[in-house]
Every structure is written in structure tokens, then in C-alpha cells.
Amino acid sequence: MAKVKIMPCLDMKDGRVVKGVHFVDLKDAGDPVECAALYQREGADELAMLDIAATLENRGTRLEWVKNVSSVIDIPLTVGGGIASLEDMELTLKAGAYKVSINSAAVERPQLIEEASEKFGSERITIAVDACRNSEMPSGFDVVVSGGTKPVGIDAVEWAKECESLGAGVILPTSMDGDGTLDGYDLEYIKAISDAVNVPVVASGGAGKLSHFYDAAKSGASILLAASVFHFRTYSVREVKNYLTQKDVEVYQ
């Protein structure tokens, strides 16, 4: 297993951290600046912030949210949601993000990945591959865009491989079937992506128990993203790291 990082995720709507199930039924989960500062103190290695309504509302990421959160942390911040152009990426990076995450815009125009990696460096380009199960796809997973609302009929694993070839530095696969359920990451999906690409893979969607983090690391993920368990204080970041260490998984301290 690779050395793993822990990455809390701030899903943002109307200036607040929210969390739902399958991207809907959202509940308030706190102030983003307070959450970000807390997670860094607890030992988070990276932080994600996703403007979950941006694409649906046909707008860019709220840059003031990025500035506010980045001002209280020193760890790398990945920002996604409504980022659709090189200009959007540049503004987001200037606002304090270290990485940008794109999904819908990359599916619509894959060349954007290549252009972005050439301009900003591949290490700053994360491609989010949201997917749902679809037996008609070779891998069994269909890419979903527009905030998890629109399957597009593209095989998720093949798409991840194409993204890597175009210059993506990180792949962030989220199974719509697992998001927010606390039933565990979709290990089949994580393993399929991890086996197909050589860049870091972020496990996302469904963490609810300490064992789920271990399972994701075993399945090939090197960055373990979670939201609900941290926001609602089921576990602290430090508790997750201590558990993984006890299971002989190497973590960043």
C-alpha cells in the first residue's frame, strides 16, 4: 500500500458547508473557515472544497469562499465546482487554491485537461470522475456530470485513463451509489480506477467507519477523502490516522 493522505472535503452551498446523501437532501455542517482551521489542526494533509451548486446554477466557483478558506490553512487546497476554462482555473489558483478539480467541463472538452496541465502543471489538475453503476459500460460504471445529475454514457475507467494521458495529475473517483451513505467507499470502483492509472487516486464517497479508510487504502487509493464523519465529529482526522497506523498503513504525520 502507498503512504496515504487524509483529505476532509467541504461541500459548499450558500456559503456554508453542507452534506447530503447521493448529492441531495443537504444538511448544514458548519462554517467553512472554522472547519478548515480545525481539520488542519487535527493533522489533515490536504483539503478539498467543492462548490456543489455551481455547475447546476451555470456559474463559476465563489472565489471569496476560496480566499476565506485558504487564508486560514497552509495545507494544499483543491477547489472544484463550476470551473470550466483556463481563466476560471487561473482565478481559482490566484484566490488560494493549490489544485483545481474539474469534471463536467473536461467531459465536454477533453482538450481542456491538456491545456490546463501545460499551463499550470499536471500536479495542479485533478479530474473528478463521478460515476454510477451501469451494466452496459465495459467497467460497469458510467460517468455522471452536472453535480451528479446526468449520466453521459462514457465508461468511467476508460475516461480516467484518457484523463491521465491528457495530463491529469490526480484522479478523484466518486461513486454516486455510495456518496454520503456512510456504508463505505465503493471499493470495486476505486480498485478499477487505481489499477487503470498511475497517478494518485482519491477515494471518495461513503466513509462511515474507521475500517472503511483501511479498505480504501488496500484498494489502491493514496488520498482518502471524507466529509460526514469529520463534519459531524464521528471521528477526528487524528483518530483516522492513528487507526491506520495501527493497521500498518503508513500515513503522513
Buried (B, 14 or more C-beta within 10 A) or exposed (E): BBEBBBBBBBBBBEEBBBBBBBBEEBEEBBBBBEBBBBBBEBBBBBBBBBBBBBBBEEEBBBBEBBEBBBEBBEBBBBBBBBBBBBEBBBBBBEBBBBBBBBBBBBBEEBEBBBBBBEEBEBBBBBBBBBBBBBEEBEBBBBBBBBBBEBBBEBBBBBBBBBBBEBBBBBBBBBBBBBBBBBBBBBBBBBBBBBEBBEBBBBBBBBBBBBEBBBBBBBBBBBBBBBBBBBBEEBBBBBBBBBBBEEBEBEBEE
